[in-house]
Amino acid sequence: MKVKVLNLDGSAAKGEVELNDAVFGVEPRADILHRVVTWQLENRRGIARPTRERSDVSRTGKKFGRQKGGGTARHGDRAAPVFIGGGKAHGARLREFDVSLNKKVRALGLKMALSSKAKAGLVVVDTLDVKDPKTKGLAAQLAKANWGKKVLVIDGEQVNEGFALAARNIVGVNVLPAVGANVYDILKHDTLVLTRAAVEKLEARFNG
C-alpha cells in the first residue's frame, strides 16, 4: 500500500511511503480489538484496597458482659462493628485487575488498529520539524490541514522536542513515540499521523 507523504499543513510533500501489508493491511476484527482495549483499560486500574472486617481486627474475643440481666443488648466480643475499634461491616474487599493477554493477541490488535486507520485515511508526514516551536503557529498549520478534532501524532524513537512543546497546549492533539503506540489511543482519535521514522519503527517492531 502506497501513501503520499504530506507536510504538517496538509500540503503534499515529495515522495511516497510503501506500507507493509502485514502491518497496515490486516482485516480488523471487532472481537480482537475489544479484547485488547479491555485488557489495556483493566491494567490501568489500581488495586481496590480492602478494609478490616470483624475477623481482621485485633480485639479480645472474650465475652465482656452477661448474656442476660445486664440491661443492655447481648454482645459476643469487642470486634463487633457497633463498637469503636471494631471491624467494618460489609467492608470493601481486595480486588485486583491484573488481566493477562497473550502477546500474539496484543500484537495482532495493534496491527488491526493501524490497518483500520490506514483504511480510513492514514496520514504520513516527512518529519515533525517546526521552524518556530510556538503553539499559535502549529495550531494554524493543523487547522489548515483539517485532520479533525482528535489527532494522534506518532514519531520515531523520540518525539520531536519542538513539536511536542508547541502541541502540548493544543486541545485534541496528542503525541507519542513509536514505542508508546497502543490500540486504545489509536482508536479513540479521529486521525492517526505517522512520521516516516514512526512507520519504520512500527514495521521493525513486528518484523523483529
Secondary structure as GFF3:
##gff-version 3
##sequence-region A 1 208
A	DSSP	beta_strand	2	6	.	.	.	ID=ss1
A	DSSP	beta_strand	12	18	.	.	.	ID=ss2
A	DSSP	alpha_helix	21	24	.	.	.	ID=ss3
A	DSSP	alpha_helix	30	44	.	.	.	ID=ss4
A	DSSP	alpha_helix	103	121	.	.	.	ID=ss5
A	DSSP	beta_strand	123	125	.	.	.	ID=ss6
A	DSSP	alpha_helix	135	145	.	.	.	ID=ss7
A	DSSP	beta_strand	151	154	.	.	.	ID=ss8
A	DSSP	alpha_helix	161	167	.	.	.	ID=ss9
A	DSSP	beta_strand	173	176	.	.	.	ID=ss10
A	DSSP	three_ten_helix	178	180	.	.	.	ID=ss11
A	DSSP	alpha_helix	183	188	.	.	.	ID=ss12
A	DSSP	beta_strand	191	195	.	.	.	ID=ss13
A	DSSP	alpha_helix	196	207	.	.	.	ID=ss14
###
